[in-house]
Amino acid sequence: MHQSGLAKIAYNDLQVKFIKNQFFKEDLSETQNYMISVGLQIRTVKIKQIADSNLNITFEKPLAYVRNEKCVLFRPDSKGMRIMGYGIIIE
């Protein structure tokens, strides 16, 4: 459980420290649509790589999160492995 007042709402973007799944062989593309799961929420997102492992994730609907919460990035239409990896929400 989280203490009251710690949850935040992101309205259009988040920064995530991303750890790629070793079995996901495809490269990340800024033109593709992906899905992110944060808690029980799932959103369609686009990604932009900022640094080595940091991603800027943009989406259309608001997303509630807690700082340092883990999220899963996946691609449901992938032929092989669908789970791309996980991330830790920075802000």
N, C-alpha and C positions, 0 to 999 in steps of 0.2 A: 504494500500500500504506500501511497505517496502522501506527503503532508499537504494540507490545504494551501493553495496559492502557488504551488510549484509548477503546475501545468501552464503551458503557453500555447498560443494559437499562431500558426504561420499562415499568412493569407495568400502568398504566391511563390515563396521560395524558401529553401533550407540549405544549410551547408552540412555535409556529412563526410566523416572520415570513413572511406570505403575499403573493405577487405574483400578482394575478389575470390570467388570459389575456384579452387585449383582445377576442378573438372569442367568449368565453363570455358570453352575454347574460343568463343567469338570475341571480337574487340568491341569496346563500348563506342557507340556512335552518337553524335549530337543531334542527328536527324531522326533517330528512331524514337518511338514511344515505348516506355517501359512501365512497369507497375511497382509500387512501393507499398509495403505493409508496415504500419506503425501501430502497435497494439492491435486493436480489432478493426482498424481503419485501413482501407485499400484505396489508393489513388493512382490515376494515370499520370505519368510524369515524363519530363524530358530532362536530360542530364547535360552538364557541361563540366569538363574536367578543369579544375583550377590549378592544383599542384599535383605532386606525385600520386597521392592517395585521397586527396580532397575533391569532392564533387559538389557542384552547385545544382540543386534539384529544383525545377520549376513545375508548378501544377496550377490548376484552375480553381479548385474548391479548397476551402480552409482545412487545415490539418492540425489537430491537437497533439502536443508532444511534451515530453519532459526532457530537459537538457541531459545529455549522455545516455538517452534511451537508445536501445538497439532497434534497427529496422532491417527489413529484408527487401532487396531489390531483385526483381525477377522479370522474365520475358516469357509470357504465356504462349506465344506463337513460335518459340524456338523449336527446332527439330530434335535436338538432343537434350542436354541439361537445361532446365528452365530457370533454376535459381542461380542468379549471377554472383551473389555474395551478400554480405551484410554490411551495415554501416552503423556508426555511432553518431548521433545527431550532435553537432557542435552548436549551431544556432541557425 
